[in-house]
């Protein structure tokens, strides 16, 4: 079942005061109540979203290859990547932190990037998913955005206060910087994506 959109009905919503206005041409619109100017869709939304997503993918590589944290133990300096950090926490019995780092460092970033690619593809080529399901996916990506920083917060917390027995100190590694930038770029990608485009694509509710 196709869902009628405001645009298809000749209407548009002012992003400032949320008043419904009749569409006047294809370019800039002017709200009849607050006189704000706006466009029906974000300009170059897909291009910007793709650019930010590709940048995030590029930064994801060094984020996983470079050390996320450096552990100083009994005079020895051990630099650990994300995977090595997860393995270390698991071996030392700190399972909650290992699970948090695994979910925040792997599952959430990959899910966000895959979700953004899927949304862009559905707008460009169409999708069997309904517009409602695509919209829910977009809102999920927005919700997950800040949670990707959870493992960075864990590392920062450990640097300040954690004492794991024979572990004398923990330092943030270069990988944490790249990971933080990757998270920021995925958030920029989500913000650049115009979710209204999802409703312009013919949907299939089956």
N, C-alpha and C positions, 0 to 999 in steps of 0.2 A: 504494500500500500504506500503510495507516494504521499509525502507530507507537504502541504502548501506552505511556501515561505512568504515572508512579508515582501521581499523583493519581487517575487512572482506576482504578488497582488498589487504592486505599485506603491508599496509603503517602505519606509525606512525609519530606524530608531535613532534618535539623537543620543550619542554617548555621554553627553554632559547632563542633560535634564531628563533623559529617557522619554521624551515625548515622541509619539508616532507622527511622522510627517509624510506627505505624498512625495514621491520621487520626482525631482526636477532635473531631467537630463541624466547623463551617465557619469559626469565628473563630480565636482564638489557640490555638496548639499548645504542648505542653510536652514537651521531650525527656526520655525515660526514663533517659538516661545522665547528661547534664550539667545537667538541669533548666532549660535555657534556654527562654524563651518566644519564639515566632515565629509568623508567619502564612504561610498557604499561598502567597499572592501579595502583592507590595508593594501597599499601600493607595494608591489614586488614582494608580497608575503612569502610565497613559495621559494623564491630565489634567496631571500634573507634566511629563511628557515633552513634551507639546504646548506647555505654557506656556514651558518653557525654549527649545524650538525656535523658537517665534514670536519670543521675545525675541532670539534669535541672529540671526534674519532681519532684525529691526528694526535691530540694531547693524551688520549687514553693509552696510547702505546708506551710513551716514556713513563706515564704514571704507574704502569704495571712492571716495567723493566728496571726502573731506578728504585733505590731504597725508599720505603715509606717511613721507616724508623730505624734508628741506630741504637743498639742496646750495649751499654758498657757494663761488663760483668767481670769482677775480680781482675781489673786491669786489661781485659780483652775487649776489643771493639768489634761488634758484630752488626753489620748492616743487613737489613732484611727488606725484601720486596713485599708486596701485599700477600702473595702466596706463601712466602717464607714466614711472614708474620702470623698468618693464620695457622700454619703448621706449628710454629713455636708456641702460640697460646694454647693450642690443643695438647701439645706434649707436656706443657707445664700445668695442665688442668684448669686453665682459665677459659672454660668453654663458652660462657656468655659473651666474652669479648671476641672470641674466635667466630662465633655465630654472627655477631653484630658486624664485624669487619667483612665477613664473607657476603652477607646480604647487602650491606651498604656499598661495598667496593666492587662487587661483581654483578649480582642480580639486578639491583636497582639501576645502575648506569646502563647496562646492556638492554634492560627492559625499556628504559626511556628512549635510547637511541633507536632501537627496533620499532618502538611505537611511533616515533616521529617519522621514520622512513615509511612505515605503513600508512600513516595519515597522509603524507605527501603523495604517495603512490595512489591512494584512493581518490584524492582530489584530481590528480592528473589523468589517471587511467580508469577510474571507477573501481568499485569494490562490491563484493557480495554482502558485506556487512551493511546493516542499516545505518542511516545517519544518526539515529539515537545511540547505537552501540559505538560508533566512531566518536561521537561527542563524549560519551562516558569514558572512552579510552583517553581522549585529550584531557579531560578533567583529572583522570588518574595520573597522567604524566605531570600535570601541574602540581598535584598534591605530593608526588614523590620527589619533586625537585629539591627542596631543602633537606630532605632526609638522606640524600646522598652524601651530605657533609658529616654524617654521624660518625663515621670511622675517623675522620680528621679530628673531630672533637675528642674522640677517645684517645687518639695519639697525643693531642694537646694536653688532655687531662693527665695522661700518664707522665708526660714530661714534667708536669708540675707536682704531682702528689703520689704517684703510684710507687709502691715498694713491693716487689715480688720476691722476697727472700734474698737470694743471691744476686738479684739484679740491683745494681747500684744506681744506675741512671738510664734514662731513655730520652733520645733526641729525635726530633722530627727530621726526616730525610728529604732529599730533593724530590722524590716521587710524590710527596704530599703537596708540594707546590703545583706540580703538573696536574695532580688529581683535582685540586681545588679549582684550577682554571678550567678543567674539563667540565666540572659540575656547573660552573658559571656559564660556560658556553651552551650547555644543554638547556639551562634556564633561559638564556637569551633566545635560543631556538624556539622554545615553547611560547615565549612572549611574542616572537615575530610571527608565529603562525596565526592566521586569521581563522578561528573556528567556524565562522559563518560560511566559509567555503565548503564545509562538510555538508551543509544543507543545500548547496547548489548542485551537488552531484546526485543523479538519479539513484535511488536506494532500492534495495531488495530486502524486505523484512522476513524472508523465509528463513 
